[in-house]
Amino acid sequence: MSQTASIWLVIVVALLGANLPFVADRRLFAVWPLAASKSLPLRLLELVVFYCLAGGLGLALEQHAGQIASQGWEFYAITGALFLTLAFPGFVWRYLVKHRP
C-alpha cells in the first residue's frame, strides 16, 4: 500500500470512529446491543477507544512503511484535538439537531 493510500485510510477510519459513538445510539462499540440509549460519558469512553484503535492502525501502517518516529505529548494532544474535531458532525446530529418522535 502506498503512503498516500495509508494516510487516507487512517483519515477515513478516524472519521468513522469519531462519529460512530453518536450514530449507533443503542449499540456499544456498534456491536453489542443495549437496552437503553447511551449516556454522554459512555460515548466519550467509546471516543477514547476508537481514538486508540485509529492510532494503532496508523502506528501499524507507519511500522510497515519503515521506522516509527518517536512522539511526544504534543503529538497526542494535536491528534486528540483533531479526533474531536472529526467527531463534530456526529455530535451535532445527536445533540443539536431536533429529532421528531
C-alpha positions in Angstrom: 0.0 0.0 0.0 1.3 3.4 -0.9 1.9 6.1 1.7 -0.9 8.2 0.3 -3.4 5.4 0.5 -2.3 4.6 4.1 -2.8 8.3 5.1 -6.3 8.3 3.5 -7.1 5.0 5.2 -6.2 6.4 8.6 -8.2 9.6 8.0 -11.3 7.6 6.9 -11.1 5.2 9.8 -10.7 8.2 12.2 -13.7 9.9 10.7 -15.9 6.8 11.0 -14.6 6.0 14.5 -15.1 9.6 15.7 -18.8 9.7 14.6 -19.8 6.1 15.3 -20.5 6.7 19.1 -23.0 9.3 18.2 -24.7 7.4 15.3 -25.1 4.0 16.9 -27.4 5.0 19.7 -28.3 1.6 21.2 -25.2 -0.3 20.4 -22.0 -0.4 22.5 -19.0 0.0 20.1 -21.5 -0.5 17.3 -21.6 -4.2 18.1 -23.3 -5.1 21.4 -27.0 -4.1 21.7 -28.0 -2.0 24.7 -31.5 -1.8 26.4 -31.4 2.0 26.6 -29.8 4.9 24.9 -26.1 5.6 25.7 -25.2 8.4 28.0 -22.6 11.1 27.2 -19.8 9.6 29.4 -20.3 6.2 27.6 -20.0 7.9 24.3 -16.8 9.7 25.4 -15.4 6.3 26.5 -16.1 5.0 23.1 -14.4 8.0 21.5 -11.2 7.2 23.5 -11.3 3.6 22.5 -11.9 4.5 18.8 -9.1 7.1 19.0 -6.7 4.4 20.3 -7.8 2.0 17.5 -7.3 4.6 14.8 -3.9 5.5 16.3 -3.0 1.8 16.4 -3.8 1.4 12.8 -1.7 4.5 12.0 1.2 3.1 14.0 0.9 -0.3 12.3 0.9 1.3 8.8 3.9 3.5 9.9 5.8 0.4 11.1 5.0 -1.3 7.8 6.4 1.7 5.8 9.6 2.0 7.8 10.9 3.1 11.2 8.4 4.5 13.7 9.2 8.1 14.7 9.1 8.8 18.4 6.2 11.1 19.5 5.9 13.4 22.5 2.8 14.6 24.3 2.3 17.3 21.7 1.6 14.7 19.0 -1.2 13.1 21.1 -2.7 16.5 22.1 -2.9 17.5 18.5 -4.3 14.2 17.2 -6.8 14.1 20.1 -8.0 17.6 19.2 -8.2 16.5 15.5 -10.2 13.4 16.5 -12.6 15.6 18.5 -12.9 17.9 15.5 -13.8 14.9 13.3 -16.5 13.9 15.8 -18.3 17.3 15.5 -20.8 16.2 12.8 -21.9 13.2 14.8 -22.2 15.3 18.0 -24.3 17.9 16.1 -26.5 15.3 14.7 -27.1 13.6 18.1 -27.4 16.6 20.4 -28.2 19.7 18.4 -30.5 18.6 15.6 -34.1 18.3 16.6 -35.3 14.7 16.1 -39.0 14.2 15.8 -40.6 11.2 17.6 
